[in-house]
Amino acid sequence: MGMPLREHPAARPSPPAPAGPAARRARGGPRLRARLVRAGFVAPVVVYVLAFFAYPLARNVVLSFQDYGIESVYTGDAPFNGLANYARVLHDAVFRTAAANTVVFVVASLLFQFVIGLALAVFFQGSFPLGGLLRSLLLVPWLLPLVVSGTVFRWMLDTGNGVVNQVLLAAHVIGAPVPWLNSVDTAMIGVLLCNVWIGVPFNMVILYGGLRSIPRGLYEAAELDGAGALRRFRHITLPLLRPVITVVLTLGLIYTIKVFDVIWVLTKGGPANATQTVTTYAYQLSFGGLSEFGAGAAAGNVLIVVAMVFAFLYLRSLRSETP
C-alpha cells in the first residue's frame, strides 16, 4: 500500500480576492438602473394620487373643522370650530331624509342591477346567432357619460312629451300622464330606473365572466344525477359564483353610494327632497346657495367614511379568499 500523495501548496486554489471599488460599482450599476426604472414607472402614479386624492381629501378634512363660509373666500379667515359642522349636519332633518333616501337608492339599485345582470349573464351563456353583438350593445349604457344618460332619461320621463308616458298611454296601462320626476311619490322610481339601466351592464359582464369559469362538467354530472335547472343553479352556480358576487356587490355599493351626476341631472334632489341623497345634500350646502363649505365638507366626509368601511371589508374578504 503506497504512501498518500501530498498536495503541493501551489496546486491549492487561492481564496478569491476581495472585490475592489471598481468591481462593486460594475455590479451595482445594473441594480441602480433597475431601481431607477421601477421608480420612474411608480413616480407618476404616486404624484397623481397625492395631487388628486390625498391632498383634496386632507383639505376636505381640514375644511370640515373650520367655519368656512362665503366671507372666508374673500377674507381667507376660517376659524376652527371643532365638531360644530358635524353637529349641524347630523341634527339637520334634511340630512336624515337624505341618509334614508341614500339607503333606499343604494339597496334598490344593487338589488335590481344584480338580479337583471345575473339573468342576462345566464341568458348569454347559451349559444345563439348574434349573441356576441347583442351582448356588446348592452354595454352601451355603461360606456355613456352619466350626464348624457341622465339627460336622455329626463326627456324619456317628461310628463307631457316623454316616450314612457306615451307608450303607457297607448297601451292603456295608465289613464293620465305620470309625473315621474315631478311627484314626491314617483321621483325616486324615475331616478332608480336610470341608475339601474346604467349599472346592469357592469353586473352582467362580471357575472358572465364568473359563469364562464365554472367547469361545464359539473353541470353535466348533476344533470346525469337527475338534478333540474333550478337545483343546478342553486347547488352549483351560486356557491361557485359567490366570490364574484361579493366583488360585484361591494364595488357596486361603493360606486352607487356616491352617485351624484344622475340625480342632479334628473331632479337636483327634489321635489321636496324626495330624491335628496347625501351627495346632493353636501353639494347644496357648499354650492347650492347656502355657501356653508365647512358643513358641506363634513357631510362629504361622513359619506367617505361609510365608503371606506365597505372598501375595507371588500379588501379583507379578498385577503381571506387568497390561498
C-alpha positions, 0 to 999 in steps of 0.5 A: 500500500503506497504512501498518500500523495501530498498536495503541493501548496501551489496546486491549492486554489487561492481564496478569491480576492476581495472585490475592489471599488471598481468591481462593486460599482460594475455590479451595482450599476445594473441594480441602480438602473433597475431601481431607477426604472421601477421608480420612474414607472411608480413616480407618476402614479404616486404624484397623481394620487397625492395631487388628486386624492390625498391632498383634496381629501386632507383639505376636505378634512381640514375644511370640515373643522373650520367655519368656512363660509362665503366671507372666508373666500374673500377674507381667507379667515376660517376659524376652527370650530371643532365638531360644530359642522358635524353637529349641524349636519347630523341634527339637520332633518334634511340630512336624515331624509337624505341618509334614508333616501341614500339607503333606499337608492343604494339597496334598490339599485344593487338589488335590481342591477344584480338580479337583471345582470345575473339573468342576462349573464345566464341568458348569454351563456347559451349559444345563439346567432348574434349573441356576441353583438347583442351582448356588446350593445348592452354595454352601451349604457355603461360606456355613456357619460352619466350626464348624457344618460341622465339627460336622455332619461329626463326627456324619456320621463317628461310628463307631457312629451316623454316616450314612457308616458306615451307608450303607457298611454297607448297601451292603456296601462295608465289613464293620465300622464305620470309625473315621474320626476315631478311627484314626491311619490314617483321621483325616486322610481324615475331616478332608480330606473336610470341608475339601474339601466346604467349599472346592469351592464357592469353586473352582467359582464362580471357575472358572465365572466364568473359563469364562464369559469365554472367547469361545464362538467359539473353541470353535466354530472348533476344533470346525469344525477337527475338534478333540474335547472333550478337545483343546478343553479342553486347547488352549483352556480351560486356557491361557485359564483359567490366570490364574484358576487361579493366583488360585484356587490361591494364595488357596486355599493361603493360606486352607487353610494356616491352617485351624484351626476344622475340625480342632479341631472334628473331632479337636483334632489327634489321635489321636496327632497324626495330624491335628496341623497347625501351627495346632493345634500353636501353639494347644496350646502357648499354650492347650492346657495347656502355657501356653508363649505365647512358643513358641506365638507363634513357631510362629504366626509361622513359619506367617505367614511361609510365608503371606506368601511365597505372598501375595507371589508371588500379588501379583507374578504379578498385577503381571506379568499387568497390561498 
